């Protein structure tokens, strides 16, 4: 894998912004290690497996979430990458060609959703099997919820990606205003949520917050952050706002879950938008030094290697965690799980446990990473009708959102599975003209030929 990555690294065109790829890899790895660190299962005095949370037991760790909650950085990178992809598609399009956006969006969705199918299918099978052997359903739910919670990000990213052409038009016409208008919109949503208890309004911030950061990706590509002083100014202003609304305001310092159940991430709040501005300013201030670092063959090769498996790592890292915890609890009698998260004994054992999680993740990388970049044109290159694209994307987003929100495990029924939740992304993919069955048939035909 290293040799192949090195060959790809050596073929990188000189105009490519390597800092984009580096930030994509680092942001996902930060999420992975953050999850492994924050989620601490332990066995209580009665011998039952409990789901601990470092955020609840150690308040000082709330500050760590400012470094581990780096989804805004991924959306910054997404804005940059989507602008490159969309403008490249427009340049290649024939005059008067129809269906350009539909084909572009279907292709972007396909690249993102294809690695997600295996993890959904594996956990669907696990849930059904465990239900049939009378495993406690609350434990099944806890396991599926823990393993599949990351897919919420994919649903949001697909929605933001779908907005790319319109968002780029807004950027080119209104510039910074296309970002600035989303700031009061985010604050207004929070005001309606907390002051007037308007139901469900808070979920719209999944779009407003991350679309705002996505706009900054356009600004980055257009050179608006080329001045280091400009990036530092964004960092300083964002940090001032973030401190004022958390330390001196009513938003919690933690950017994920907090002991009182208030989350700055699910759904996003104005505080998370402020954190996003801080992170954007910081990573873009570091860009000149980072790009010099990435000129080194070894560093760039490692970046290429990680980006070739990054979705596999992201989608399977909590599966590895859950399987390790389950094995230790059932097969080994909970050895090593007798310390409550946040204690000195617990912290001293973290390096060992992180090493175990990495080892458990390696088989999933070996099996699934090689298929991550498999991509085929949509069914013979035929344009997908607009209604099918819209319906397909919505079904995928609904399915992934429900997978993270209510889990695929059902407390009732013979199968123990919410079949409609699992089926929605696959039906959506079929409407877009691709899916695992189609990929399997295509590969078999290639081998036969």
Secondary structure, DSSP 4 states (H G I P E B T S, - for coil): -HHHHHHHHHT--TTS-HHHHHHHHHHHHHHHHHHHHHEEEEE-TTS-EEEEEHHHH-GGGGGGHHHH--HHHHHHHHHHHHHHHHHHHHHHSPTT---HHHHHHHHHHHHHHHHHHHHHHHHHHHHHHHHHTT--HHHHHHHHHHHHGGGHHHHHHHHHHHTHHHHHHHHHHHTTHHHHHHHHHHHHHHHHHHHH--TTGGGGHHHHHHHHHHHHHHHHHTTTT-SHHHHHHHHHHHHHHHHHHHTSSSS-S-SS--TTS--SBTTB-HHHHHHHHHHHHHHHHSHHHHHHHTTSHHHHHHHHHHHTTHHHHHHHHHHHHHHHHHHHHHTSTTTT--S-TTSHHHHHTHHHHHHHHHHHHHHHHHHHGGGTT----GGGGPPPPHHHHHHHHHHHHHHHHHHHHT-SB-SSSSS-B-HHHHHHHHHHHHHHT--HHHHHHHHHHHHH-
